[in-house]
Amino acid sequence: MSGIRRFAVRSSPVHGKGVFACVDIPKGERILEYKGKRISWESAIDMEPADPENPNHTFFFDIDGDTVIDGGDGGNAARWVNHSCSPNCRTEQVEVRGEDRIYIHAKRDIRAGEELAYDYGLILSGRITKADIAAHRCLCGSKNCRGTMLALPKKKTAAQKTAAKKAAPKKAPAKKRA
C-alpha cells in the first residue's frame, strides 16, 4: 500500500479535528502509533492547559501511571483520533526495544471515509462526581453513548444483585433492647 494515504486529519462532526480512513482498513490492522514527548504525570499536571476555556482537553496518553505521551509536543495525527462509546479502533501498548509504545488498531473493518475513534476510558482518582462526568462529556452520539469519556464503574445487573444477596451471610435478627 505504498504511496497511498491510509488516513487524513480533517474537521470532525464529533469534536474539533478527527482522523478519517482514506481507504478500507481491515479488522486487526495496525493503523498508527500515538507519538509525542514522554513526560511524567507530575509534569503533565503542572502544565498550563493548552486551552484555558477547556482545561480538560489534553493530548496526554498514560503509559504506566507515572509516564504519559504528550501528543501536543512532537505528536502526530494520532492525537486527533476522537473518543467514541462505540469505537471502531482499540489501542494496544507494546514494548519495543525496552520502550512502551501505543498503537491504534482497527477493532472491526473500517470503510473509507469513516472517522477513526477509540474509547478513551479516562480514569480519575477518587469517586467520580456529576461534575467530573460533565467536565468529560462525550459527544460521540452513538446509540450506546454513556455520556462521558470517563471509564465508569460497571453497574450490576439485577441477576448479579440477586446472586450477591444469596451469597451474603445471613444477618442475625435485630434484638430489641429492654
Backbone as numpy.savetxt, mean C-alpha at the origin, in Angstrom:
# Nx Ny Nz CAx CAy CAz Cx Cy Cz
11.07 -7.64 -25.94 10.23 -6.45 -25.94 11.11 -5.20 -25.94
12.26 -5.32 -26.47 13.23 -4.23 -26.49 12.70 -3.07 -27.33
12.84 -1.84 -26.79 12.45 -0.64 -27.50 10.99 -0.27 -27.35
10.18 -1.16 -26.81 8.76 -0.86 -26.64 8.54 -0.38 -25.22
7.89 0.78 -25.09 7.57 1.30 -23.74 6.48 0.42 -23.14
6.77 -0.12 -21.97 5.80 -1.00 -21.30 4.82 -0.21 -20.44
5.23 0.99 -20.00 4.34 1.81 -19.17 4.71 3.27 -19.36
3.75 4.13 -18.98 3.97 5.58 -19.10 3.33 6.27 -17.90
3.92 7.39 -17.49 3.37 8.21 -16.41 2.54 9.31 -17.05
1.31 9.45 -16.55 0.45 10.54 -17.02 -0.58 10.87 -15.95
-1.40 11.86 -16.21 -2.43 12.28 -15.26 -3.37 11.12 -14.97
-3.72 10.97 -13.68 -4.56 9.85 -13.24 -5.94 10.34 -12.79
-6.99 9.60 -13.12 -8.31 9.94 -12.59 -8.43 9.60 -11.10
-7.49 8.79 -10.58 -7.51 8.41 -9.16 -6.91 9.52 -8.31
-5.68 9.92 -8.64 -4.99 10.93 -7.84 -3.73 11.38 -8.57
-3.59 12.66 -8.81 -2.36 13.23 -9.38 -1.90 12.51 -10.62
-0.67 11.99 -10.55 -0.11 11.23 -11.65 -0.33 9.74 -11.39
-0.28 8.96 -12.44 -0.39 7.51 -12.33 0.50 6.86 -13.37
0.65 5.54 -13.26 1.44 4.78 -14.21 0.47 3.88 -14.97
0.56 3.91 -16.30 -0.37 3.18 -17.15 0.38 2.21 -18.05
-0.20 1.03 -18.23 0.38 0.03 -19.11 0.26 0.49 -20.56
1.35 0.41 -21.32 1.33 0.75 -22.75 1.12 -0.50 -23.59
1.36 -1.65 -23.00 1.19 -2.94 -23.66 0.49 -3.88 -22.67
-0.03 -4.97 -23.17 -0.58 -5.99 -22.27 0.55 -6.57 -21.43
0.30 -6.73 -20.13 1.31 -7.26 -19.22 0.74 -8.52 -18.58
1.41 -9.66 -18.76 0.86 -10.91 -18.21 1.02 -11.01 -16.69
0.11 -11.75 -16.08 0.14 -12.02 -14.65 1.52 -12.54 -14.25
2.04 -12.02 -13.13 3.32 -12.47 -12.59 4.53 -11.74 -13.11
4.38 -10.97 -14.19 5.54 -10.28 -14.77 6.02 -9.16 -13.85
7.35 -9.07 -13.70 7.95 -7.96 -12.98 7.88 -6.74 -13.88
7.28 -5.67 -13.36 7.06 -4.48 -14.18 8.15 -3.44 -13.96
8.41 -3.10 -12.70 9.47 -2.15 -12.41 9.87 -2.21 -10.95
11.02 -1.61 -10.66 11.55 -1.56 -9.31 11.24 -0.20 -8.71
10.92 -0.18 -7.40 10.72 1.08 -6.68 12.10 1.60 -6.30
12.49 2.73 -6.87 13.83 3.27 -6.63 13.77 4.61 -5.92
14.89 4.95 -5.31 15.04 6.22 -4.61 16.15 6.11 -3.59
16.38 7.20 -2.90 17.42 7.25 -1.88 16.95 6.47 -0.65
17.84 5.69 -0.07 17.55 4.95 1.16 17.90 5.83 2.35
16.90 6.00 3.22 17.09 6.82 4.42 16.47 6.11 5.62
16.81 6.55 6.80 16.21 5.98 8.01 14.80 6.53 8.18
13.96 5.77 8.89 12.62 6.27 9.20 12.74 7.55 10.03
13.71 7.59 10.90 13.91 8.78 11.73 14.12 10.02 10.85
14.96 9.89 9.83 15.19 11.00 8.90 13.93 11.33 8.11
13.20 10.29 7.70 11.97 10.50 6.93 10.95 11.28 7.74
10.79 10.92 9.01 9.82 11.59 9.87 10.20 13.04 10.11
11.51 13.32 10.18 11.99 14.68 10.41 11.92 15.58 9.18
11.70 15.00 8.00 11.67 15.80 6.77 10.42 16.68 6.72
10.59 17.85 6.13 9.44 18.72 5.88 8.59 18.05 4.81
7.26 18.14 4.91 6.43 17.54 3.87 6.66 18.22 2.52
6.67 17.42 1.45 6.84 17.98 0.11 5.67 18.89 -0.23
4.48 18.55 0.30 3.28 19.36 0.08 2.65 19.65 1.44
2.90 20.83 2.00 2.34 21.16 3.32 0.81 21.07 3.37
0.14 21.22 2.22 -1.32 21.10 2.17 -1.76 19.64 2.35
-0.84 18.72 2.06 -1.14 17.29 2.13 0.06 16.58 2.75
0.30 16.77 4.06 1.52 16.26 4.69 1.63 14.73 4.73
0.52 14.01 4.54 0.58 12.55 4.54 0.94 11.96 3.19
1.06 12.82 2.17 1.43 12.33 0.83 2.95 12.31 0.74
3.50 11.11 0.72 4.95 10.95 0.62 5.25 9.90 -0.44
6.51 9.74 -0.74 6.97 8.68 -1.65 7.84 7.68 -0.89
7.56 7.49 0.40 8.34 6.57 1.23 7.81 5.15 1.08
8.74 4.20 0.92 8.39 2.78 0.88 9.22 2.09 1.95
8.56 1.54 2.95 9.24 0.88 4.07 9.95 -0.39 3.61
11.19 -0.55 4.07 11.97 -1.75 3.76 11.95 -2.73 4.93
12.27 -2.24 6.12 12.44 -3.16 7.25 12.05 -2.57 8.59
11.29 -1.50 8.59 10.91 -0.85 9.84 11.92 0.19 10.30
13.14 0.12 9.78 14.18 1.10 10.10 14.57 1.95 8.90
14.41 1.39 7.70 14.87 2.03 6.48 13.71 2.18 5.50
13.70 3.30 4.77 12.71 3.52 3.72 13.42 3.91 2.44
12.75 3.65 1.34 13.19 4.18 0.05 12.39 5.46 -0.16
13.09 6.57 -0.35 12.43 7.85 -0.61 12.37 8.04 -2.13
11.24 7.67 -2.71 11.05 7.79 -4.15 11.03 9.23 -4.63
10.90 10.18 -3.70 10.93 11.60 -4.05 12.34 12.12 -4.25
13.35 11.32 -3.91 14.75 11.70 -4.06 15.45 10.62 -4.88
15.61 10.87 -6.15 16.27 9.91 -7.03 15.36 8.75 -7.43
14.06 8.95 -7.26 13.10 7.89 -7.60 12.82 7.79 -9.08
11.98 6.83 -9.42 11.61 6.59 -10.81 10.08 6.60 -10.94
9.57 6.08 -12.03 8.13 6.07 -12.29 7.34 5.31 -11.24
7.97 4.37 -10.54 7.26 3.56 -9.54 6.62 4.42 -8.45
7.19 5.59 -8.18 6.62 6.45 -7.14 5.23 6.95 -7.51
4.86 6.86 -8.79 3.56 7.35 -9.25 2.51 6.24 -9.32
2.87 5.01 -8.98 1.87 3.93 -8.97 0.93 4.21 -7.80
-0.35 4.36 -8.10 -1.34 4.71 -7.09 -1.83 3.48 -6.32
-2.54 3.76 -5.24 -3.15 2.74 -4.40 -4.50 2.31 -4.97
-4.85 1.05 -4.76 -6.20 0.58 -5.04 -6.55 -0.51 -4.03
-7.80 -0.54 -3.62 -8.29 -1.62 -2.74 -8.55 -2.88 -3.55
-8.58 -2.76 -4.89 -8.71 -3.90 -5.81 -7.55 -3.81 -6.80
-6.33 -4.05 -6.32 -5.15 -3.79 -7.14 -4.94 -4.81 -8.27
-4.23 -4.33 -9.31 -3.82 -5.24 -10.39 -2.34 -5.57 -10.27
-1.67 -4.99 -9.27 -0.25 -5.25 -9.03 -0.03 -5.61 -7.56
1.14 -6.17 -7.30 1.57 -6.46 -5.93 3.03 -6.09 -5.84
3.51 -5.89 -4.62 4.93 -5.60 -4.44 5.62 -6.81 -3.85
6.90 -6.92 -4.12 7.70 -8.01 -3.58 9.05 -7.46 -3.15
9.47 -7.83 -1.96 10.77 -7.44 -1.45 11.74 -8.58 -1.71
12.85 -8.28 -2.39 13.83 -9.28 -2.78 15.21 -8.80 -2.38
16.01 -9.69 -1.81 17.39 -9.33 -1.49 18.27 -9.59 -2.71
18.97 -8.54 -3.15 19.86 -8.63 -4.30 21.24 -8.16 -3.85
22.21 -9.05 -3.87 23.59 -8.74 -3.44 23.60 -8.02 -2.09
22.83 -8.56 -1.14 22.83 -8.03 0.22 21.98 -6.79 0.44
21.25 -6.35 -0.58 20.42 -5.15 -0.44 18.97 -5.50 -0.78
18.05 -5.09 0.10 16.64 -5.33 -0.16 16.13 -4.36 -1.22
15.42 -4.93 -2.19 14.84 -4.13 -3.27 13.34 -4.41 -3.32
12.59 -3.46 -3.83 11.15 -3.59 -3.96 10.80 -3.61 -5.45
10.09 -4.67 -5.85 9.65 -4.80 -7.24 8.13 -4.81 -7.29
7.60 -4.27 -8.37 6.16 -4.27 -8.61 5.88 -5.30 -9.71
4.97 -6.23 -9.40 4.61 -7.32 -10.31 3.14 -7.22 -10.67
2.79 -7.78 -11.83 1.38 -7.87 -12.22 0.71 -8.96 -11.38
-0.35 -8.61 -10.69 -1.09 -9.55 -9.85 -2.05 -10.38 -10.71
-2.41 -9.82 -11.84 -3.28 -10.46 -12.82 -2.88 -9.94 -14.18
-3.47 -10.47 -15.24 -3.21 -9.93 -16.57 -3.69 -8.48 -16.59
-2.84 -7.60 -17.13 -3.16 -6.17 -17.20 -3.22 -5.79 -18.68
-4.29 -5.13 -19.07 -4.46 -4.73 -20.46 -3.82 -3.37 -20.71
-3.35 -3.17 -21.93 -2.79 -1.88 -22.33 -3.83 -0.79 -22.04
-3.37 0.31 -21.44 -4.25 1.42 -21.10 -4.69 1.43 -19.65
-4.60 0.28 -18.95 -5.00 0.22 -17.54 -3.98 0.92 -16.66
-4.49 1.58 -15.61 -3.60 2.18 -14.63 -3.08 1.10 -13.69
-1.79 1.12 -13.40 -1.20 0.19 -12.45 -1.49 0.66 -11.04
-1.79 -0.28 -10.14 -2.07 0.08 -8.75 -1.80 -1.13 -7.86
-1.33 -0.85 -6.65 -1.20 -1.90 -5.63 -1.79 -1.37 -4.34
-2.07 -2.29 -3.42 -2.66 -1.91 -2.13 -1.52 -1.43 -1.24
-1.53 -0.15 -0.89 -0.46 0.40 -0.06 -0.42 -0.26 1.31
-1.58 -0.59 1.87 -1.62 -1.24 3.18 -0.78 -0.50 4.21
-0.94 0.81 4.29 -0.13 1.63 5.20 -0.37 1.21 6.65
0.69 1.17 7.42 0.60 0.75 8.81 0.99 1.92 9.72
0.12 2.21 10.67 0.40 3.23 11.68 0.60 2.55 13.01
1.41 3.15 13.86 1.57 2.58 15.20 0.40 3.06 16.05
0.00 2.24 16.99 -1.10 2.61 17.87 -2.46 2.31 17.26
-3.48 2.75 17.96 -4.86 2.53 17.54 -5.19 3.45 16.37
-5.85 2.93 15.35 -6.24 3.73 14.19 -7.53 4.47 14.52
-7.51 5.78 14.34 -8.67 6.62 14.65 -9.41 6.99 13.36
-10.59 7.57 13.52 -11.35 8.06 12.37 -10.56 9.15 11.66
-9.84 9.96 12.42 -9.01 11.03 11.83 -7.89 10.43 10.98
-7.29 9.33 11.45 -6.24 8.65 10.67 -6.81 8.14 9.35
-7.98 7.52 9.44 -8.63 6.98 8.24 -8.92 8.11 7.26
-9.43 9.22 7.76 -9.74 10.37 6.90 -8.47 10.97 6.29
-7.40 11.03 7.07 -6.14 11.61 6.58 -5.49 10.75 5.51
-5.87 9.47 5.45 -5.30 8.54 4.47 -6.43 7.95 3.61
-7.39 8.81 3.26 -8.56 8.30 2.55 -8.20 7.79 1.16
-8.95 6.80 0.75 -8.73 6.16 -0.54 -9.64 6.79 -1.58
-9.12 6.95 -2.78 -9.88 7.52 -3.88 -10.04 6.53 -5.04
-9.75 5.24 -4.78 -9.69 4.27 -5.88 -11.03 4.05 -6.57
-12.13 4.13 -5.82 -13.44 3.97 -6.43 -13.83 2.55 -6.77
-13.05 1.56 -6.33 -13.41 0.17 -6.64 -14.61 -0.25 -5.80
-15.33 -1.28 -6.26 -16.50 -1.73 -5.51 -16.09 -2.33 -4.17
-14.82 -2.69 -4.01 -14.30 -3.23 -2.75 -13.57 -2.18 -1.92
-13.73 -0.91 -2.25 -12.99 0.14 -1.56 -13.32 0.15 -0.07
-12.25 0.17 0.75 -12.44 0.20 2.20 -12.38 1.63 2.74
-12.20 2.62 1.84 -12.26 4.01 2.23 -10.96 4.59 2.75
-9.91 3.77 2.85 -8.62 4.25 3.35 -7.49 3.44 2.74
-6.31 4.06 2.68 -5.11 3.35 2.21 -4.43 2.61 3.35
-4.97 2.76 4.57 -4.40 2.08 5.74 -4.74 0.59 5.71
-3.87 -0.20 6.29 -4.14 -1.62 6.50 -4.99 -1.71 7.76
-6.25 -2.02 7.59 -7.15 -2.09 8.74 -7.16 -3.49 9.32
-7.38 -3.59 10.64 -7.47 -4.93 11.24 -8.65 -5.66 10.61
-8.48 -6.96 10.42 -9.54 -7.78 9.84 -10.69 -7.89 10.83
-11.91 -7.67 10.34 -13.09 -7.82 11.18 -13.46 -9.30 11.21
-13.87 -9.76 12.38 -14.27 -11.15 12.52 -15.65 -11.35 11.91
-15.82 -12.50 11.24 -17.13 -12.83 10.69 -18.00 -13.34 11.84
-19.29 -13.44 11.59 -20.23 -13.94 12.60 -19.83 -15.35 13.03
-19.40 -16.18 12.08 -18.99 -17.56 12.39 -17.75 -17.56 13.29
-16.80 -16.66 13.02 -15.59 -16.58 13.85 -15.93 -16.12 15.26
-16.86 -15.17 15.39 -17.27 -14.69 16.71 -17.95 -15.81 17.50
-18.82 -16.58 16.84 -19.51 -17.69 17.49 -18.51 -18.74 17.94
-17.55 -19.07 17.07 -16.54 -20.08 17.41 -15.69 -19.61 18.59
-15.37 -18.32 18.64 -14.57 -17.78 19.74 -15.33 -17.87 21.05
-16.63 -17.60 21.00 -17.45 -17.69 22.21 -17.52 -19.12 22.72
-17.66 -20.07 21.80 -17.74 -21.48 22.18 -16.42 -21.96 22.78
-15.31 -21.45 22.28 -13.99 -21.89 22.75 -13.58 -21.20 24.04
-14.22 -20.09 24.37 -13.86 -19.34 25.58 -14.26 -20.11 26.82
-13.45 -20.03 27.89 -13.81 -20.73 29.13 -15.11 -20.16 29.69
-15.88 -21.04 30.28 -17.17 -20.63 30.87 -16.90 -19.78 32.10
-17.66 -18.71 32.23 -17.54 -17.84 33.40 -18.42 -18.40 34.51
-17.94 -18.29 35.72 -18.75 -18.67 36.87 -19.85 -17.63 37.02
-21.04 -18.07 37.41 -22.11 -17.09 37.59 -21.73 -16.07 38.66
-22.19 -14.86 38.43 -21.90 -13.79 39.40 -22.59 -14.13 40.72
-21.93 -13.84 41.80 -22.49 -14.11 43.13 -23.00 -12.80 43.70
-24.14 -12.89 44.30 -24.69 -11.71 44.95 -24.03 -11.54 46.30
-23.83 -10.33 46.67 -23.26 -10.05 48.01 -24.41 -9.88 48.99
-24.17 -10.32 50.17 -25.19 -10.21 51.21 -25.16 -8.86 51.84
